[in-house]
Amino acid sequence: MEIRNIAIIAHVDHGKTTLVDRMIYQANLVRRPEDLGNLILDNNDLERERGITILAKNVSVTYKGVKINIIDTPGHSDFGGEVERVLNMADGVLLLVDAFEGCMPQTRFVLQKALELGKKPIVVVNKVDKLNCRPDEVQEEVFDLMFALNANEEQLDFKTVFGSAKQGWMSLDWRNPTTDITPLLDTILEEIPAPEIVEGTPQMLVSSLEYSPYVGRIAVGRITRGKLRSGMQVSLCKRYDIIE
């Protein structure tokens, strides 16, 4: 199965969680229209709903036969180590910006980390339904910010998607609203590279831990080499050269 790994970057309250919710809904995973008022990423009771994996803010949706792993990033500069760990799991980033407020300080911090790690960005200008919004100006702001953060030519040649996560639509032109967010999902499949497959002994970078009363401890991370199969023996490498 093809895979895309993306991290979502945004300032607080720019609509990150609402957008992820729409992606889940678009992929038709157990989301009934009457449930759309409840944000799935903000509600742990929904974690065990059939068909969705949500652990430590990781969500997977399947679209056109491709599994898209979406990783929510902390937007605050106090969590620098956490941000870097999360970005190491992704091959590209969605930069979500409010069409009225534009680029904010926390956006700059996480974006800088992503660009330094060589991640390919897709810009999502959200909330274009707001009064007095300025989508075109905000797009220019994002370009100027990336240029100031020393983005390379490929990163500066980013695709921009406009829309309203709250109203549930995305479009390549904000003057032409669509009926759903498929333009964004199509852009992810086109722009974000698939992860490289490296043969060899299995190696997985664990980036977050979760606990479930049903299965016990859960490690969430990215397989960087080899394959993992259910029931196989693996080594857990801890610090001080301890291997279990």
MDAnalysis code that builds the backbone (N, CA, C; Angstrom):
import MDAnalysis as mda
import numpy as np

u = mda.Universe.empty(732, n_residues=244, atom_resindex=np.repeat(np.arange(244), 3), trajectory=True)
u.add_TopologyAttr("name", ["N", "CA", "C"] * 244)
u.add_TopologyAttr("resid", np.arange(1, 245))
u.add_TopologyAttr("resname", ["MET", "GLU", "ILE", "ARG", "ASN", "ILE", "ALA", "ILE", "ILE", "ALA", "HIS", "VAL", "ASP", "HIS", "GLY", "LYS", "THR", "THR", "LEU", "VAL", "ASP", "ARG", "MET", "ILE", "TYR", "GLN", "ALA", "ASN", "LEU", "VAL", "ARG", "ARG", "PRO", "GLU", "ASP", "LEU", "GLY", "ASN", "LEU", "ILE", "LEU", "ASP", "ASN", "ASN", "ASP", "LEU", "GLU", "ARG", "GLU", "ARG", "GLY", "ILE", "THR", "ILE", "LEU", "ALA", "LYS", "ASN", "VAL", "SER", "VAL", "THR", "TYR", "LYS", "GLY", "VAL", "LYS", "ILE", "ASN", "ILE", "ILE", "ASP", "THR", "PRO", "GLY", "HIS", "SER", "ASP", "PHE", "GLY", "GLY", "GLU", "VAL", "GLU", "ARG", "VAL", "LEU", "ASN", "MET", "ALA", "ASP", "GLY", "VAL", "LEU", "LEU", "LEU", "VAL", "ASP", "ALA", "PHE", "GLU", "GLY", "CYS", "MET", "PRO", "GLN", "THR", "ARG", "PHE", "VAL", "LEU", "GLN", "LYS", "ALA", "LEU", "GLU", "LEU", "GLY", "LYS", "LYS", "PRO", "ILE", "VAL", "VAL", "VAL", "ASN", "LYS", "VAL", "ASP", "LYS", "LEU", "ASN", "CYS", "ARG", "PRO", "ASP", "GLU", "VAL", "GLN", "GLU", "GLU", "VAL", "PHE", "ASP", "LEU", "MET", "PHE", "ALA", "LEU", "ASN", "ALA", "ASN", "GLU", "GLU", "GLN", "LEU", "ASP", "PHE", "LYS", "THR", "VAL", "PHE", "GLY", "SER", "ALA", "LYS", "GLN", "GLY", "TRP", "MET", "SER", "LEU", "ASP", "TRP", "ARG", "ASN", "PRO", "THR", "THR", "ASP", "ILE", "THR", "PRO", "LEU", "LEU", "ASP", "THR", "ILE", "LEU", "GLU", "GLU", "ILE", "PRO", "ALA", "PRO", "GLU", "ILE", "VAL", "GLU", "GLY", "THR", "PRO", "GLN", "MET", "LEU", "VAL", "SER", "SER", "LEU", "GLU", "TYR", "SER", "PRO", "TYR", "VAL", "GLY", "ARG", "ILE", "ALA", "VAL", "GLY", "ARG", "ILE", "THR", "ARG", "GLY", "LYS", "LEU", "ARG", "SER", "GLY", "MET", "GLN", "VAL", "SER", "LEU", "CYS", "LYS", "ARG", "TYR", "ASP", "ILE", "ILE", "GLU"])
u.atoms.positions = np.array([
    [0.834, -1.196, 0.000],
    [0.000, 0.000, 0.000],
    [0.870, 1.247, 0.000],
    [0.501, 2.211, -0.815],
    [1.264, 3.463, -0.843],
    [0.995, 4.278, 0.410],
    [1.998, 5.017, 0.828],
    [1.886, 5.798, 2.070],
    [2.372, 7.225, 1.839],
    [1.751, 8.179, 2.516],
    [2.265, 9.550, 2.596],
    [2.278, 9.941, 4.067],
    [3.386, 10.514, 4.515],
    [3.488, 10.956, 5.910],
    [3.563, 12.477, 5.947],
    [2.569, 13.121, 6.563],
    [2.591, 14.582, 6.625],
    [2.390, 15.063, 8.057],
    [3.037, 16.172, 8.379],
    [2.830, 16.826, 9.679],
    [2.081, 18.133, 9.422],
    [1.181, 18.499, 10.323],
    [0.437, 19.748, 10.172],
    [1.026, 20.793, 11.103],
    [1.379, 21.952, 10.527],
    [1.965, 23.060, 11.284],
    [0.961, 24.205, 11.294],
    [0.729, 24.785, 12.454],
    [-0.172, 25.945, 12.492],
    [-0.024, 26.668, 13.813],
    [-0.372, 27.951, 13.812],
    [-0.467, 28.724, 15.037],
    [-1.724, 28.255, 15.772],
    [-1.766, 28.487, 17.077],
    [-2.925, 28.086, 17.874],
    [-4.205, 28.699, 17.290],
    [-5.237, 27.894, 17.170],
    [-6.577, 28.328, 16.761],
    [-6.656, 28.767, 15.288],
    [-5.778, 28.265, 14.453],
    [-5.905, 28.557, 13.021],
    [-6.691, 27.474, 12.284],
    [-7.189, 26.459, 13.033],
    [-8.102, 25.491, 12.434],
    [-7.505, 24.134, 12.104],
    [-6.387, 23.794, 12.792],
    [-5.692, 22.545, 12.509],
    [-6.585, 21.322, 12.784],
    [-7.154, 21.289, 13.978],
    [-7.942, 20.127, 14.386],
    [-9.199, 19.987, 13.535],
    [-9.819, 21.112, 13.197],
    [-11.014, 21.077, 12.339],
    [-10.668, 20.502, 10.965],
    [-9.497, 20.890, 10.442],
    [-9.088, 20.401, 9.124],
    [-8.865, 18.889, 9.141],
    [-8.195, 18.401, 10.189],
    [-7.959, 16.953, 10.288],
    [-9.294, 16.222, 10.368],
    [-10.218, 16.804, 11.111],
    [-11.540, 16.202, 11.232],
    [-12.228, 16.085, 9.865],
    [-12.069, 17.119, 9.062],
    [-12.652, 17.102, 7.714],
    [-11.995, 16.031, 6.842],
    [-10.680, 15.823, 7.029],
    [-9.989, 14.799, 6.249],
    [-10.534, 13.414, 6.601],
    [-10.773, 13.206, 7.886],
    [-11.330, 11.924, 8.327],
    [-12.728, 11.752, 7.732],
    [-13.498, 12.815, 7.784],
    [-14.863, 12.774, 7.249],
    [-14.840, 12.511, 5.740],
    [-13.904, 13.185, 5.050],
    [-13.798, 13.036, 3.591],
    [-13.463, 11.597, 3.221],
    [-12.633, 10.978, 4.042],
    [-12.246, 9.592, 3.770],
    [-13.355, 8.618, 4.180],
    [-14.495, 9.180, 4.608],
    [-15.678, 8.380, 4.965],
    [-15.406, 7.355, 6.052],
    [-14.618, 7.743, 7.037],
    [-14.335, 6.818, 8.124],
    [-15.240, 7.129, 9.316],
    [-16.217, 6.311, 9.493],
    [-17.084, 6.325, 10.679],
    [-17.498, 7.714, 11.160],
    [-17.522, 8.703, 10.273],
    [-17.907, 10.047, 10.719],
    [-19.255, 10.380, 10.101],
    [-20.270, 10.392, 10.902],
    [-21.589, 10.764, 10.404],
    [-21.714, 12.285, 10.421],
    [-22.435, 12.867, 9.474],
    [-22.542, 14.330, 9.412],
    [-22.994, 14.959, 10.728],
    [-23.852, 14.237, 11.472],
    [-24.332, 14.840, 12.729],
    [-23.249, 14.890, 13.814],
    [-22.118, 14.169, 13.583],
    [-21.044, 14.179, 14.589],
    [-20.024, 15.291, 14.357],
    [-20.195, 16.062, 13.279],
    [-19.120, 16.979, 12.902],
    [-18.904, 18.106, 13.899],
    [-19.836, 18.304, 14.831],
    [-19.600, 19.331, 15.851],
    [-18.519, 18.920, 16.837],
    [-18.320, 17.601, 17.009],
    [-17.308, 17.121, 17.964],
    [-15.991, 16.892, 17.239],
    [-14.936, 17.501, 17.710],
    [-13.632, 17.333, 17.058],
    [-12.983, 16.044, 17.541],
    [-12.655, 15.197, 16.582],
    [-12.196, 13.867, 16.941],
    [-10.827, 13.891, 17.631],
    [-9.957, 14.810, 17.231],
    [-8.622, 14.836, 17.839],
    [-8.662, 15.356, 19.266],
    [-9.738, 16.037, 19.617],
    [-9.825, 16.592, 20.965],
    [-10.637, 15.700, 21.882],
    [-10.947, 14.478, 21.448],
    [-11.861, 13.671, 22.230],
    [-11.378, 12.229, 22.307],
    [-10.779, 11.857, 23.444],
    [-10.189, 10.523, 23.550],
    [-11.204, 9.392, 23.563],
    [-12.457, 9.688, 23.899],
    [-13.475, 8.633, 23.893],
    [-13.662, 8.070, 22.490],
    [-13.329, 8.868, 21.486],
    [-13.535, 8.420, 20.110],
    [-12.345, 7.642, 19.562],
    [-11.277, 7.512, 20.374],
    [-10.057, 6.889, 19.856],
    [-10.282, 5.463, 19.359],
    [-11.194, 4.751, 20.009],
    [-11.341, 3.348, 19.654],
    [-12.440, 3.111, 18.625],
    [-12.914, 4.189, 18.009],
    [-13.920, 4.003, 16.955],
    [-13.322, 3.207, 15.805],
    [-14.121, 2.314, 15.275],
    [-13.658, 1.426, 14.203],
    [-13.093, 2.211, 13.014],
    [-11.905, 1.802, 12.567],
    [-11.372, 2.366, 11.332],
    [-10.454, 3.549, 11.472],
    [-10.255, 4.040, 12.670],
    [-9.366, 5.201, 12.816],
    [-8.305, 4.893, 13.870],
    [-7.071, 5.266, 13.567],
    [-6.008, 5.143, 14.550],
    [-5.677, 6.534, 15.046],
    [-5.926, 6.785, 16.313],
    [-5.552, 8.088, 16.863],
    [-4.771, 7.835, 18.132],
    [-3.492, 8.002, 18.071],
    [-2.646, 7.820, 19.241],
    [-1.700, 9.003, 19.296],
    [-1.704, 9.694, 20.406],
    [-0.806, 10.834, 20.555],
    [-0.907, 11.755, 19.355],
    [-2.148, 12.045, 18.935],
    [-2.409, 12.975, 17.843],
    [-1.890, 12.485, 16.493],
    [-1.895, 11.178, 16.295],
    [-1.579, 10.629, 14.967],
    [-2.863, 10.070, 14.375],
    [-3.157, 10.420, 13.137],
    [-4.376, 9.949, 12.493],
    [-4.015, 9.385, 11.128],
    [-4.684, 8.321, 10.719],
    [-4.479, 7.774, 9.378],
    [-5.788, 7.806, 8.619],
    [-5.751, 8.326, 7.396],
    [-6.928, 8.246, 6.522],
    [-6.500, 7.613, 5.205],
    [-7.398, 6.871, 4.587],
    [-7.098, 6.247, 3.297],
    [-7.877, 6.971, 2.212],
    [-7.158, 7.419, 1.179],
    [-7.778, 8.171, 0.091],
    [-7.205, 7.675, -1.234],
    [-8.082, 7.261, -2.123],
    [-7.677, 6.723, -3.442],
    [-6.650, 5.598, -3.301],
    [-6.822, 4.761, -2.287],
    [-5.921, 3.624, -2.083],
    [-4.595, 3.980, -1.457],
    [-4.399, 5.252, -1.083],
    [-3.142, 5.683, -0.451],
    [-3.424, 5.999, 1.017],
    [-2.579, 5.466, 1.891],
    [-2.749, 5.738, 3.321],
    [-2.010, 7.027, 3.657],
    [-2.748, 8.016, 4.146],
    [-2.137, 9.297, 4.530],
    [-2.040, 9.345, 6.051],
    [-0.815, 9.351, 6.565],
    [-0.604, 9.479, 8.007],
    [-0.456, 10.961, 8.341],
    [-1.338, 11.458, 9.199],
    [-1.325, 12.878, 9.552],
    [-0.838, 13.012, 10.990],
    [0.197, 13.818, 11.187],
    [0.776, 13.981, 12.524],
    [0.551, 15.419, 12.974],
    [-0.069, 15.582, 14.125],
    [-0.318, 16.914, 14.670],
    [0.935, 17.379, 15.414],
    [1.389, 18.591, 15.140],
    [2.605, 19.084, 15.811],
    [2.241, 20.118, 16.868],
    [2.982, 20.144, 17.990],
    [2.779, 21.237, 18.944],
    [3.258, 22.527, 18.285],
    [2.507, 23.604, 18.439],
    [2.896, 24.841, 17.758],
    [3.793, 25.727, 18.583],
    [4.060, 25.352, 19.833],
    [4.744, 26.282, 20.737],
    [6.239, 26.038, 20.775],
    [7.003, 27.108, 20.818],
    [8.468, 26.971, 20.783],
    [9.021, 26.283, 22.036],
    [8.227, 26.200, 23.101],
    [8.689, 25.515, 24.312],
    [8.858, 24.010, 24.086],
    [8.195, 23.500, 23.028],
    [8.248, 22.063, 22.780],
    [9.170, 21.740, 21.609],
    [10.305, 22.408, 21.542],
    [11.220, 22.267, 20.408],
    [11.632, 20.837, 20.137],
    [11.979, 20.092, 21.195],
    [12.419, 18.706, 21.022],
    [11.312, 17.841, 20.480],
    [10.115, 18.045, 21.000],
    [8.937, 17.279, 20.554],
    [8.652, 17.554, 19.079],
    [8.753, 18.832, 18.687],
    [8.493, 19.224, 17.292],
    [9.463, 18.520, 16.358],
    [10.739, 18.526, 16.739],
    [11.754, 17.918, 15.877],
    [11.530, 16.415, 15.729],
    [11.157, 15.761, 16.842],
    [10.883, 14.321, 16.808],
    [9.723, 14.021, 15.867],
    [8.668, 14.823, 15.996],
    [7.473, 14.607, 15.172],
    [7.793, 14.838, 13.700],
    [8.557, 15.902, 13.399],
    [8.866, 16.217, 12.001],
    [9.747, 15.149, 11.359],
    [10.543, 14.444, 12.172],
    [11.365, 13.359, 11.638],
    [10.521, 12.209, 11.104],
    [9.261, 12.130, 11.548],
    [8.368, 11.067, 11.079],
    [7.727, 11.410, 9.746],
    [7.769, 12.684, 9.366],
    [7.027, 13.127, 8.172],
    [7.950, 13.333, 6.974],
    [7.373, 13.226, 5.766],
    [8.113, 13.501, 4.531],
    [7.748, 14.868, 3.962],
    [6.718, 15.482, 4.522],
    [6.291, 16.803, 4.063],
    [5.406, 17.432, 5.123],
    [5.128, 18.725, 4.966],
    [4.304, 19.409, 5.969],
    [3.166, 20.198, 5.309],
    [2.050, 20.284, 6.027],
    [0.958, 21.182, 5.654],
    [1.101, 22.408, 6.545],
    [1.339, 23.557, 5.946],
    [1.426, 24.798, 6.723],
    [0.057, 25.465, 6.660],
    [-0.622, 25.493, 7.792],
    [-1.984, 26.030, 7.848],
    [-1.933, 27.462, 8.379],
    [-2.479, 28.411, 7.598],
    [-2.422, 29.826, 7.972],
    [-3.824, 30.425, 7.897],
    [-4.150, 31.253, 8.866],
    [-5.444, 31.939, 8.896],
    [-5.466, 33.033, 7.820],
    [-6.519, 33.060, 6.988],
    [-6.597, 34.013, 5.869],
    [-6.750, 35.453, 6.345],
    [-7.097, 35.640, 7.608],
    [-7.239, 36.999, 8.145],
    [-5.998, 37.406, 8.938],
    [-5.543, 36.512, 9.836],
    [-4.406, 36.854, 10.716],
    [-3.052, 36.727, 10.020],
    [-2.938, 35.812, 9.070],
    [-1.653, 35.630, 8.390],
    [-0.649, 34.869, 9.243],
    [0.644, 35.022, 8.915],
    [1.709, 34.294, 9.625],
    [1.871, 34.824, 11.049],
    [1.982, 33.923, 11.997],
    [2.138, 34.288, 13.406],
    [3.457, 33.718, 13.946],
    [3.918, 34.213, 15.117],
    [5.234, 33.798, 15.626],
    [5.408, 32.287, 15.765],
    [4.379, 31.581, 16.266],
    [4.525, 30.141, 16.469],
    [4.618, 29.408, 15.131],
    [3.946, 29.939, 14.106],
    [4.041, 29.348, 12.764],
    [5.498, 29.398, 12.315],
    [6.119, 30.537, 12.542],
    [7.503, 30.756, 12.098],
    [8.447, 29.737, 12.729],
    [8.285, 29.496, 14.030],
    [9.196, 28.598, 14.747],
    [9.159, 27.175, 14.188],
    [7.937, 26.620, 14.070],
    [7.812, 25.227, 13.616],
    [8.180, 25.110, 12.137],
    [7.819, 26.127, 11.346],
    [8.161, 26.119, 9.920],
    [9.678, 26.119, 9.726],
    [10.375, 26.887, 10.542],
    [11.839, 26.940, 10.452],
    [12.438, 25.549, 10.669],
    [11.928, 24.839, 11.678],
    [12.399, 23.473, 11.951],
    [12.156, 22.568, 10.736],
    [10.953, 22.680, 10.152],
    [10.591, 21.818, 9.019],
    [11.487, 22.092, 7.813],
    [11.743, 23.382, 7.547],
    [12.575, 23.742, 6.390],
    [14.014, 23.273, 6.592],
    [14.520, 23.397, 7.833],
    [15.888, 22.950, 8.124],
    [16.035, 21.448, 7.890],
    [14.953, 20.704, 8.166],
    [14.995, 19.248, 7.982],
    [14.718, 18.857, 6.525],
    [14.541, 19.873, 5.656],
    [14.363, 19.610, 4.220],
    [12.980, 19.117, 3.829],
    [11.965, 19.407, 4.638],
    [10.605, 18.932, 4.329],
    [9.941, 19.813, 3.274],
    [9.155, 19.173, 2.403],
    [8.429, 19.898, 1.349],
    [7.117, 20.430, 1.922],
    [6.859, 21.760, 1.825],
    [5.609, 22.287, 2.386],
    [4.474, 22.408, 1.363],
    [3.241, 22.248, 1.855],
    [2.036, 22.646, 1.112],
    [1.365, 23.697, 1.992],
    [1.033, 24.841, 1.421],
    [0.420, 25.915, 2.214],
    [-1.096, 25.820, 2.110],
    [-1.763, 25.840, 3.261],
    [-3.227, 25.832, 3.299],
    [-3.684, 27.145, 3.936],
    [-4.318, 28.006, 3.135],
    [-4.857, 29.264, 3.659],
    [-6.300, 28.988, 4.075],
    [-6.515, 28.943, 5.387],
    [-7.806, 28.534, 5.949],
    [-8.650, 29.762, 6.323],
    [-9.917, 29.539, 6.558],
    [-10.870, 30.562, 7.012],
    [-11.070, 31.684, 5.990],
    [-11.128, 31.333, 4.706],
    [-11.357, 32.365, 3.684],
    [-12.818, 32.825, 3.672],
    [-13.637, 32.201, 4.515],
    [-15.031, 32.644, 4.636],
    [-15.175, 33.829, 5.590],
    [-14.091, 34.181, 6.286],
    [-14.131, 35.308, 7.238],
    [-14.311, 36.639, 6.529],
    [-14.956, 37.559, 7.187],
    [-15.058, 38.916, 6.644],
    [-13.679, 39.565, 6.637],
    [-13.423, 40.408, 5.656],
    [-12.144, 41.145, 5.551],
    [-10.919, 40.237, 5.470],
    [-11.090, 38.980, 5.029],
    [-9.914, 38.114, 4.906],
    [-9.096, 38.542, 3.684],
    [-7.819, 38.153, 3.662],
    [-6.912, 38.609, 2.592],
    [-6.034, 37.440, 2.124],
    [-6.646, 36.449, 1.483],
    [-5.916, 35.226, 1.115],
    [-4.675, 35.463, 0.264],
    [-4.778, 36.348, -0.758],
    [-3.632, 36.557, -1.654],
    [-2.459, 37.207, -0.925],
    [-2.775, 38.188, -0.060],
    [-1.720, 38.838, 0.731],
    [-1.053, 37.840, 1.662],
    [-1.872, 36.989, 2.280],
    [-1.331, 35.988, 3.218],
    [-0.409, 35.019, 2.482],
    [-0.773, 34.633, 1.266],
    [0.093, 33.751, 0.475],
    [1.449, 34.412, 0.226],
    [1.428, 35.712, -0.087],
    [2.683, 36.458, -0.270],
    [3.498, 36.492, 1.025],
    [2.794, 36.693, 2.148],
    [3.453, 36.715, 3.467],
    [4.193, 35.402, 3.714],
    [3.528, 34.292, 3.386],
    [4.130, 32.970, 3.599],
    [5.384, 32.819, 2.747],
    [5.306, 33.263, 1.487],
    [6.478, 33.185, 0.604],
    [7.635, 33.998, 1.188],
    [7.332, 35.228, 1.649],
    [8.379, 36.091, 2.225],
    [8.983, 35.455, 3.471],
    [8.122, 34.825, 4.288],
    [8.611, 34.183, 5.510],
    [9.541, 33.025, 5.170],
    [9.145, 32.202, 4.196],
    [9.992, 31.062, 3.804],
    [11.320, 31.542, 3.232],
    [11.255, 32.617, 2.465],
    [12.481, 33.176, 1.891],
    [13.404, 33.653, 3.019],
    [12.809, 34.312, 4.023],
    [13.593, 34.814, 5.172],
    [14.190, 33.661, 5.977],
    [13.526, 32.496, 5.947],
    [14.013, 31.324, 6.705],
    [14.950, 30.448, 5.865],
    [15.430, 31.004, 4.737],
    [16.401, 30.320, 3.874],
    [15.875, 29.016, 3.273],
    [14.621, 29.020, 2.849],
    [14.069, 27.833, 2.168],
    [14.773, 27.660, 0.829],
    [14.935, 26.401, 0.395],
    [15.573, 26.175, -0.906],
    [14.558, 26.377, -2.037],
    [15.031, 26.281, -3.285],
    [14.158, 26.585, -4.433],
    [12.946, 25.665, -4.511],
    [13.182, 24.379, -4.229],
    [12.066, 23.416, -4.291],
    [11.015, 23.754, -3.225],
    [11.485, 24.135, -2.028],
    [10.542, 24.474, -0.950],
    [9.775, 25.762, -1.271],
    [10.441, 26.714, -1.941],
    [9.775, 27.975, -2.287],
    [8.746, 27.793, -3.408],
    [8.888, 26.704, -4.154],
    [7.941, 26.426, -5.236],
    [6.769, 25.610, -4.688],
    [6.134, 26.126, -3.638],
    [5.082, 25.371, -2.957],
    [3.721, 25.567, -3.608],
    [2.849, 24.571, -3.424],
    [1.462, 24.658, -3.877],
    [0.644, 25.294, -2.750],
    [-0.354, 26.115, -3.101],
    [-1.239, 26.711, -2.100],
    [-2.674, 26.247, -2.335],
    [-3.308, 25.840, -1.245],
    [-4.717, 25.440, -1.293],
    [-5.484, 26.396, -0.387],
    [-6.624, 26.887, -0.863],
    [-7.435, 27.828, -0.080],
    [-8.742, 27.151, 0.330],
    [-9.319, 27.609, 1.442],
    [-10.621, 27.042, 1.786],
    [-11.058, 27.362, 3.194],
    [-12.091, 26.670, 3.623],
    [-12.637, 26.816, 4.961],
    [-12.861, 25.421, 5.531],
    [-12.037, 25.048, 6.512],
    [-12.176, 23.715, 7.119],
    [-13.520, 23.608, 7.837],
    [-13.939, 24.727, 8.412],
    [-15.201, 24.723, 9.157],
    [-16.386, 24.440, 8.222],
    [-16.361, 25.066, 7.038],
    [-17.444, 24.845, 6.071],
    [-17.214, 23.584, 5.231],
    [-15.997, 23.020, 5.350],
    [-15.733, 21.732, 4.703],
    [-15.403, 21.787, 3.228],
    [-14.703, 22.830, 2.769],
    [-14.284, 22.844, 1.357],
    [-12.874, 23.401, 1.206],
    [-12.202, 22.953, 0.154],
    [-10.873, 23.430, -0.206],
    [-10.836, 23.599, -1.724],
    [-10.057, 24.593, -2.201],
    [-9.980, 24.848, -3.638],
    [-8.612, 25.444, -3.961],
    [-8.190, 25.305, -5.207],
    [-6.918, 25.915, -5.620],
    [-7.099, 27.410, -5.886],
    [-8.355, 27.874, -5.976],
    [-8.651, 29.296, -6.129],
    [-9.756, 29.667, -5.140],
    [-9.455, 30.568, -4.217],
    [-10.411, 30.854, -3.134],
    [-11.699, 31.522, -3.631],
    [-11.654, 32.057, -4.860],
    [-12.874, 32.681, -5.403],
    [-13.856, 31.636, -5.926],
    [-13.390, 30.416, -6.088],
    [-14.247, 29.333, -6.587],
    [-14.391, 28.231, -5.541],
    [-15.293, 28.401, -4.574],
    [-15.478, 27.367, -3.540],
    [-15.935, 26.044, -4.157],
    [-15.484, 24.935, -3.546],
    [-15.904, 23.609, -4.010],
    [-16.881, 23.034, -2.975],
    [-17.185, 21.761, -3.124],
    [-18.144, 21.146, -2.194],
    [-17.464, 20.271, -1.148],
    [-16.141, 20.004, -1.316],
    [-15.442, 19.150, -0.346],
    [-13.953, 19.502, -0.328],
    [-13.140, 18.678, 0.360],
    [-11.709, 19.013, 0.480],
    [-10.830, 18.113, -0.399],
    [-11.434, 17.474, -1.422],
    [-10.612, 16.607, -2.282],
    [-9.449, 17.339, -2.966],
    [-9.561, 18.656, -3.342],
    [-8.383, 19.319, -3.928],
    [-7.162, 19.276, -3.009],
    [-7.392, 19.352, -1.693],
    [-6.269, 19.282, -0.738],
    [-5.683, 17.874, -0.715],
    [-6.541, 16.860, -0.645],
    [-6.054, 15.476, -0.595],
    [-5.315, 15.111, -1.882],
    [-5.821, 15.590, -3.036],
    [-5.136, 15.341, -4.314],
    [-3.766, 16.004, -4.334],
    [-3.691, 17.236, -3.772],
    [-2.415, 17.959, -3.725],
    [-1.402, 17.218, -2.855],
    [-1.870, 16.636, -1.738],
    [-0.983, 15.860, -0.858],
    [-0.389, 14.680, -1.636],
    [-1.238, 13.964, -2.382],
    [-0.749, 12.804, -3.139],
    [0.249, 13.219, -4.220],
    [0.019, 14.387, -4.834],
    [0.912, 14.861, -5.910],
    [2.243, 15.391, -5.371],
    [2.171, 16.182, -4.295],
    [3.343, 16.961, -3.860],
    [4.231, 16.254, -2.837],
    [3.620, 15.487, -1.939],
    [4.417, 14.888, -0.860],
    [5.012, 13.571, -1.342],
    [6.336, 13.394, -1.221],
    [6.953, 12.157, -1.707],
    [6.602, 10.963, -0.814],
    [6.544, 9.781, -1.420],
    [6.339, 8.558, -0.636],
    [7.625, 8.255, 0.140],
    [7.515, 7.636, 1.325],
    [8.737, 7.326, 2.090],
    [9.615, 6.313, 1.364],
    [10.920, 6.442, 1.557],
    [11.851, 5.499, 0.930],
    [11.768, 4.156, 1.653],
    [11.865, 3.075, 0.881],
    [11.867, 1.746, 1.488],
    [13.315, 1.274, 1.594],
    [13.756, 1.007, 2.825],
    [15.136, 0.562, 3.052],
    [15.090, -0.879, 3.533],
    [15.789, -1.765, 2.814],
    [15.814, -3.179, 3.202],
    [16.792, -3.380, 4.357],
    [16.571, -4.437, 5.134],
    [17.493, -4.756, 6.220],
    [16.752, -5.160, 7.473],
    [17.491, -5.221, 8.585],
    [16.853, -5.590, 9.853],
    [15.894, -4.470, 10.262],
    [14.781, -4.807, 10.902],
    [13.785, -3.778, 11.229],
    [14.336, -2.731, 12.195],
    [14.035, -1.494, 11.892],
    [14.457, -0.395, 12.759],
    [13.306, 0.603, 12.805],
    [12.869, 0.957, 14.005],
    [11.743, 1.881, 14.134],
    [12.094, 2.964, 15.137],
    [11.889, 4.213, 14.713],
    [12.121, 5.351, 15.597],
    [10.812, 5.641, 16.329],
    [10.810, 5.451, 17.651],
    [9.600, 5.699, 18.441],
    [9.560, 7.173, 18.830],
    [8.486, 7.844, 18.462],
    [8.423, 9.278, 18.750],
    [7.418, 9.623, 19.840],
    [6.500, 8.702, 20.132],
    [5.604, 8.975, 21.257],
    [5.094, 7.666, 21.846],
    [4.700, 7.718, 23.102],
    [4.201, 6.540, 23.808],
    [2.770, 6.785, 24.233],
    [1.998, 5.723, 24.217],
    [0.587, 5.818, 24.580],
    [0.275, 4.631, 25.469],
    [-0.757, 4.747, 26.294],
    [-1.171, 3.601, 27.107],
    [-2.638, 3.319, 26.855],
    [-2.959, 2.055, 26.679],
    [-4.353, 1.660, 26.478],
    [-4.693, 0.555, 27.466],
    [-5.838, 0.665, 28.165],
    [-6.230, -0.400, 29.085],
    [-6.519, -1.715, 28.358],
    [-6.665, -1.662, 27.040],
    [-6.983, -2.868, 26.266],
    [-5.734, -3.634, 25.871],
    [-4.686, -2.929, 25.458],
    [-3.483, -3.627, 24.969],
    [-2.216, -3.289, 25.749],
    [-2.298, -2.351, 26.686],
    [-1.107, -1.983, 27.453],
    [-0.328, -0.861, 26.783],
    [1.005, -0.940, 26.884],
    [1.831, 0.151, 26.347],
    [1.874, 0.112, 24.819],
    [1.796, 1.273, 24.215],
    [1.802, 1.380, 22.754],
    [2.910, 2.344, 22.345],
    [3.764, 1.910, 21.439],
    [4.805, 2.788, 20.896],
    [4.353, 3.265, 19.526],
    [4.387, 4.569, 19.326],
    [4.004, 5.141, 18.036],
    [5.269, 5.703, 17.385],
    [5.527, 5.310, 16.155],
    [6.744, 5.814, 15.519],
    [6.781, 5.477, 14.045],
    [7.966, 5.591, 13.482],
    [8.137, 5.390, 12.047],
    [9.172, 4.292, 11.798],
    [8.825, 3.355, 10.923],
    [9.779, 2.311, 10.537],
    [10.736, 2.913, 9.516],
    [12.014, 2.984, 9.878],
    [12.999, 3.600, 8.983],
    [13.746, 2.554, 8.152],
    [13.641, 1.275, 8.568],
    [14.332, 0.216, 7.812],
    [13.614, -1.106, 8.037],
    [13.563, -1.939, 7.000],
    [12.984, -3.275, 7.140],
    [11.474, -3.259, 7.297],
    [10.937, -4.372, 7.789],
    [9.490, -4.523, 7.960],
    [9.200, -5.056, 9.356],
    [8.048, -4.692, 9.890],
    [7.589, -5.273, 11.156],
    [6.392, -6.154, 10.854],
    [6.372, -7.347, 11.467],
    [5.234, -8.240, 11.315],
    [4.671, -8.555, 12.685],
    [3.396, -8.821, 12.711],
    [2.732, -9.148, 13.972],
    [3.368, -10.390, 14.585],
    [3.742, -10.288, 15.867],
    [4.273, -11.450, 16.590],
    [5.754, -11.702, 16.433],
    [6.480, -10.873, 15.664],
    [7.911, -11.134, 15.485],
    [8.718, -10.652, 16.690],
    [9.890, -11.273, 16.889],
    [10.780, -10.880, 17.992],
    [11.565, -9.635, 17.576],
    [11.614, -8.627, 18.463],
    [12.394, -7.419, 18.173],
    [13.231, -7.042, 19.393],
    [14.253, -6.228, 19.168],
    [15.088, -5.729, 20.265],
    [14.680, -4.300, 20.586],
    [14.560, -4.022, 21.869],
    [14.255, -2.661, 22.308],
    [15.558, -2.046, 22.808],
    [16.052, -1.030, 22.089],
    [17.337, -0.405, 22.443],
    [17.076, 0.802, 23.341],
    [17.598, 0.723, 24.581],
    [17.419, 1.829, 25.512],
    [18.742, 2.555, 25.670],
    [18.763, 3.593, 26.482],
    [20.035, 4.287, 26.652],
    [20.957, 3.475, 27.555],
    [22.197, 3.907, 27.662],
    [23.268, 3.186, 28.380],
    [23.497, 1.801, 27.761],
    [23.256, 1.680, 26.435],
    [23.522, 0.438, 25.709],
    [22.756, -0.768, 26.251],
    [21.584, -0.521, 26.848],
    [20.763, -1.632, 27.330],
    [19.871, -2.115, 26.193],
    [19.928, -3.406, 25.884],
    [19.081, -3.961, 24.841],
    [18.245, -5.092, 25.441],
    [16.932, -4.977, 25.265],
    [16.025, -6.030, 25.765],
    [15.491, -6.827, 24.581],
])
